[in-house]
Amino acid sequence: MVTERQEINKVKRCPLCDGEMRDGITAIPFLVSEKVVVIKDVPAEICSECGEAYMKSSVVDKVESVLDKLEALHSEMSVVHYAAA
């Protein structure tokens, strides 16, 4: 049986290289209907070894909403800040 203290001390591992995942901020590029969108300052878990970034589950809904709004703008390239969206 896993105690609460053991669960708190459990380190998340990168699915690519098994490095330690740490909280951080990143920029994530997307290709949406042949348009380039970059969302900056996205809260993410970032691998300390390979640098791969993964969006936190709590962030995904907001990012999807931002992408939906930007798709309606008909611009070919957009760069937005996560906090401003």
C-alpha angles and dihedrals in degrees: 000000000000115000123218091250091054090050092051092050093048110117119218113234130212112252090217104048106001091244121149116275117224133184114258148133126266144168115243124199121210134186109215119178091333091311124117117230125180119190112197130203095024115168107241146154108252127196113240090211109042100015095233111156126214124192115238113244090242089060100049097080093053092047091050090050091051091050091050091052094047093049089062092055094070093218119146095221132019132181116190137169115241094225093051095050 
